[in-house]
Amino acid sequence: MFDAPARPAPLRIEIEAPGDAAAVEALVLAAFGPGRFAKTAERLRERARIAAGFVARENGQVIGSVRLWAITIDGQPALFLGPIAVSAASRRAGLGADLVQACVDHAGDAGILLVGDLPWFGRFGFRPAPDARLNGPVDQRRVLWRGDGEAAGAVRPA
């Protein structure tokens, strides 16, 4: 009798644990480099608190991560998504999408803002947010919103 080759276990997306912080930071730095510190989105994240974080693990190692940050838009509570990071050796179809979906599921009815590409994030229900104003330079065409109504006004850490 022929035995089929074992399939690798599917990756699970889990809530980020406090002990994951260093691995997440190393993963993000490897994915984006030091240039990320010059971005307006990073300035916002530096002053906001983490509302939730998600990781993907393989053999006990963090190979993917994403965080949601507590923000306000014109004084109304919302979440800011990013960055999404996947290790170079683990980039395969679907892992980044699974991480984003975990954020969307976690957020429920809460609105989510991000800076990203509409063709990729549109499948999760994100749309342009031309009136959401981040404090610093940003390509306004890449500011996206998922939630009720429109995101309009100043974006600040909560």
C-alpha positions as CSV (number, residue, x, y, z in Angstrom):
1,M,0.0,0.0,0.0
2,F,1.3,3.5,-1.0
3,D,1.3,6.2,1.7
4,A,0.6,9.7,0.5
5,P,3.3,12.2,1.6
6,A,2.3,14.1,4.8
7,R,1.0,17.6,4.2
8,P,2.5,20.4,6.3
9,A,0.2,21.5,9.1
10,P,-1.7,24.7,8.1
11,L,-0.5,27.9,9.6
12,R,-2.5,29.3,12.3
13,I,-3.0,33.0,13.0
14,E,-2.8,33.6,16.7
15,I,-3.1,36.6,19.0
16,E,0.3,38.2,19.5
17,A,1.6,37.3,23.0
18,P,3.8,39.8,25.0
19,G,6.8,37.5,24.5
20,D,6.4,37.9,20.7
21,A,7.3,41.6,20.6
22,A,11.0,41.2,19.9
23,A,10.3,38.6,17.1
24,V,7.7,40.9,15.6
25,E,10.0,43.9,15.6
26,A,12.8,41.9,14.0
27,L,10.4,40.6,11.3
28,V,9.1,44.1,10.6
29,L,12.6,45.5,10.4
30,A,13.7,42.8,8.0
31,A,10.6,43.3,5.8
32,F,10.7,47.1,5.7
33,G,14.2,48.2,6.7
34,P,15.1,51.3,8.6
35,G,13.3,53.5,6.0
36,R,10.1,52.7,7.6
37,F,11.0,55.0,10.5
38,A,10.6,58.0,8.1
39,K,7.0,57.2,7.1
40,T,4.0,59.1,8.5
41,A,2.3,55.9,9.3
42,E,5.2,54.9,11.6
43,R,5.0,58.3,13.3
44,L,1.4,57.6,14.2
45,R,2.1,54.0,15.4
46,E,4.9,55.4,17.7
47,R,2.4,57.4,19.6
48,A,-0.6,55.0,19.5
49,R,-1.2,52.0,21.7
50,I,-1.5,48.5,20.3
51,A,-5.2,47.5,20.3
52,A,-4.4,44.0,19.0
53,G,-1.7,42.0,17.3
54,F,-1.7,38.8,15.3
55,V,1.1,36.5,14.4
56,A,1.6,33.4,12.1
57,R,3.9,30.7,13.5
58,E,5.7,27.9,11.8
59,N,7.7,25.4,13.9
60,G,7.3,27.8,16.9
61,Q,8.9,30.8,15.0
62,V,7.0,34.0,14.2
63,I,6.9,34.2,10.4
64,G,4.2,36.8,9.9
65,S,2.7,39.6,11.9
66,V,0.2,42.5,11.8
67,R,-1.1,45.0,14.4
68,L,-4.1,47.2,15.0
69,W,-3.5,50.5,16.7
70,A,-5.9,52.6,18.7
71,I,-6.6,55.9,16.9
72,T,-9.2,58.6,16.5
73,I,-10.5,60.2,13.3
74,D,-12.0,63.6,14.0
75,G,-12.3,62.5,17.7
76,Q,-14.1,59.2,16.9
77,P,-12.5,55.9,17.9
78,A,-11.1,53.7,15.1
79,L,-8.2,51.3,14.4
80,F,-5.1,51.7,12.3
81,L,-3.8,48.6,10.6
82,G,-0.2,47.8,9.9
83,P,2.5,47.0,9.2
84,I,1.9,43.6,7.7
85,A,5.2,41.6,7.6
86,V,5.9,38.1,6.4
87,S,9.4,36.6,6.5
88,A,11.1,36.4,3.1
89,A,11.3,32.6,3.3
90,S,7.6,32.3,4.1
91,R,6.1,34.6,1.6
92,R,3.5,32.5,-0.1
93,A,0.0,33.2,-1.4
94,G,-2.4,33.9,1.3
95,L,-0.4,34.5,4.5
96,G,-0.6,38.3,4.4
97,A,-4.3,38.1,3.5
98,D,-4.9,35.7,6.4
99,L,-3.3,38.3,8.8
100,V,-5.5,41.1,7.4
101,Q,-8.6,39.0,7.7
102,A,-7.8,38.3,11.3
103,C,-7.7,42.1,11.9
104,V,-11.0,42.6,10.1
105,D,-12.6,39.8,12.1
106,H,-11.3,41.2,15.3
107,A,-12.4,44.7,14.6
108,G,-16.1,43.7,14.1
109,D,-18.0,47.0,13.6
110,A,-15.1,49.2,14.4
111,G,-13.6,51.2,11.5
112,I,-10.1,50.5,10.2
113,L,-7.8,52.9,8.5
114,L,-4.6,52.0,6.7
115,V,-2.1,53.2,4.1
116,G,-1.9,50.7,1.3
117,D,-2.8,49.6,-2.2
118,L,-6.5,49.6,-3.0
119,P,-6.3,46.8,-5.6
120,W,-5.0,44.5,-2.8
121,F,-7.0,45.8,0.2
122,G,-10.2,46.3,-1.7
123,R,-11.1,42.6,-1.4
124,F,-11.4,43.2,2.4
125,G,-13.9,46.0,1.9
126,F,-11.4,48.9,2.1
127,R,-12.1,52.0,0.0
128,P,-10.4,55.4,-0.5
129,A,-10.6,57.8,2.5
130,P,-9.6,61.1,0.8
131,D,-10.7,63.2,3.8
132,A,-8.8,61.4,6.5
133,R,-5.8,63.6,7.3
134,L,-2.7,62.0,8.7
135,N,-0.1,64.3,10.4
136,G,2.6,64.2,7.8
137,P,3.3,63.5,4.1
138,V,1.3,60.6,2.7
139,D,0.0,59.6,-0.7
140,Q,-3.6,60.4,0.0
141,R,-4.7,57.9,-2.7
142,R,-3.3,55.1,-0.5
143,V,-5.2,56.1,2.6
144,L,-8.0,53.5,2.9
145,W,-11.0,53.0,5.1
146,R,-13.2,50.0,6.1
147,G,-16.2,50.9,8.2
148,D,-19.5,52.7,8.3
149,G,-19.7,56.1,6.9
150,E,-16.6,58.0,5.7
151,A,-13.4,58.6,7.5
152,A,-13.0,62.4,7.6
153,G,-10.9,64.6,9.8
154,A,-7.6,64.6,11.7
155,V,-6.1,61.1,12.5
156,R,-4.5,61.0,15.9
157,P,-3.4,58.4,18.4
158,A,-6.2,57.5,20.8
